[in-house]
Amino acid sequence: MDLVSIVNILAIAALAFMSFGILKQWHLIRKTGVTSGISLTEVLIRFTVTYVLLVKILLVGDIYLIVGQIMLAAAITLYMITLVLVRLRRG
């Protein structure tokens, strides 16, 4: 296995683990309905950066990064929507 293949696998694994961490937090918010301690500004920054990087990766055309970044974008989008909805319900 060459170095590029190893880096491709590690890139997908890293993005998958990041997505998993976000989905764990999403599940906790969905289950408990508690969003205290979570900065909406910080999540919005992460959300924006994720999509800026997705556009860049799509332009580069690296399929491994595209797959990983789409997983991450889906996770952060679900997290952001749930966070906003829970906060709106709380008033």
C-alpha positions in Angstrom: 0.0 0.0 0.0 1.4 3.4 -1.0 1.5 6.5 1.1 -1.4 8.2 -0.8 -3.7 5.2 -0.1 -2.8 5.3 3.5 -3.5 9.1 3.7 -6.8 8.6 1.9 -7.9 6.0 4.4 -6.8 8.1 7.3 -8.6 11.2 5.9 -11.9 9.3 5.6 -11.4 7.8 9.1 -10.7 11.2 10.6 -13.8 12.7 9.0 -15.9 9.7 10.0 -14.8 10.1 13.7 -15.5 13.8 13.6 -19.0 13.0 12.3 -19.5 10.4 15.0 -18.6 12.9 17.7 -21.1 15.4 16.3 -23.8 12.7 16.1 -23.2 11.7 19.7 -23.7 15.3 20.8 -26.8 15.5 18.5 -28.2 12.3 20.1 -27.7 13.7 23.6 -29.5 17.0 22.7 -32.3 15.1 21.1 -32.7 12.8 24.0 -32.4 15.3 26.9 -33.6 18.5 25.2 -30.8 20.3 27.0 -28.6 22.7 25.0 -27.1 24.7 27.9 -23.3 25.1 27.6 -23.4 24.9 23.8 -22.5 28.0 22.0 -24.8 28.5 18.9 -22.2 31.0 17.5 -19.4 28.3 17.7 -21.7 25.7 16.0 -22.6 28.2 13.3 -18.9 28.9 12.7 -18.2 25.1 12.5 -21.2 24.7 10.2 -19.9 27.5 7.8 -16.4 26.2 7.8 -17.6 22.7 7.0 -19.5 23.9 3.9 -16.7 26.2 2.7 -14.3 23.2 2.9 -16.9 21.0 1.1 -16.9 23.4 -1.8 -13.1 23.5 -1.9 -12.9 19.7 -1.8 -15.5 19.4 -4.5 -13.4 21.7 -6.7 -10.3 19.6 -6.0 -12.2 16.5 -6.9 -10.7 14.1 -4.4 -13.3 11.4 -4.0 -12.1 10.3 -0.6 -12.3 13.7 0.8 -15.6 14.4 -0.9 -17.2 11.3 0.8 -15.8 12.2 4.2 -16.7 15.8 4.0 -20.3 15.0 2.9 -20.6 12.8 6.0 -19.4 15.6 8.1 -21.6 18.1 6.5 -24.7 15.9 7.0 -23.8 15.4 10.7 -23.2 19.1 11.4 -26.4 20.1 9.5 -28.5 17.6 11.6 -26.8 18.9 14.7 -27.4 22.6 13.9 -31.0 22.0 13.0 -31.7 20.1 16.2 -29.9 22.7 18.3 -31.9 25.5 16.8 -35.3 23.6 17.1 -34.7 22.6 20.7 -33.8 26.2 21.6 -36.8 27.6 19.8 -39.1 25.1 21.7 -37.6 26.2 25.0 -38.4 29.8 24.2 
